[in-house]
Amino acid sequence: MHNFCLMLLPNQYAICQLPPDAANPAWARGGDLLALIRTFDELTVVCEGVDIPADVRAEPGWRALKVAGPLDFSMIGVLASLSGTLAQADVSIFVISTFNTDYLLLKDVQLETAIRALESQGHTVNSL
């Protein structure tokens, strides 16, 4: 099992849902993280939780933990290790993976619980 270093991004984020044929929204600001994920069913936007129009379905109040990378594609169990620890602590997550690493988003109200759980398993959490 690996112990990972995670970095807490400074901003709060929102997870938004738009129709699948919506244009990429001009209001979506990233700061340290911006994700646009388009499927046949929807356009999901993860962005800073400011300036989101009132008519957009949004779930605000998320914080992001970045797994220090880059992570090799052959690594097995990265998300299983981290998400399993958080599941045992009753912390729900939303995960985004990039070419280099993974980001775990969790509700701000669960941040302290999540950090304690991760650190109890040997992972480290630092602020960016």
C-alpha positions, 0 to 999 in steps of 0.5 A: 500500500502506498502513502500519498501526499495530498494538497488542499486547493485554496478555493471552494468549488461547485459541481454544475449540470447543464444539458448535453448540448450546452455551450461551454459556459463563459461563467465557469472559472477555474482558478486551480481547477476547472473541469468540463465533462461532456457525455451524451446525457449531460455537461458537468462543470466543476468550477469555482463556486462564484458567478454561477447563474441562478438557473443552473443546477449546482451543488456548491461548497466543495473543496479539492484535494490533489494527489501529488503526482504525476502518477504512473498509469501502472499504479494500482489502487490509488483511488481505492486506497483514498476513497476506501479510507474516506468511505469508512469515515462517512465522507462522500467524494466526487473524483476527477482524474487527469493525465497526471493525477487525481482530484478528490472533491469533498464537501467543505463541512466534511473537510476536517473529518476527511483530513483526520481519516487520511492522516490516520492511514499515513497519508499527508495533507498540505495546503497549496 
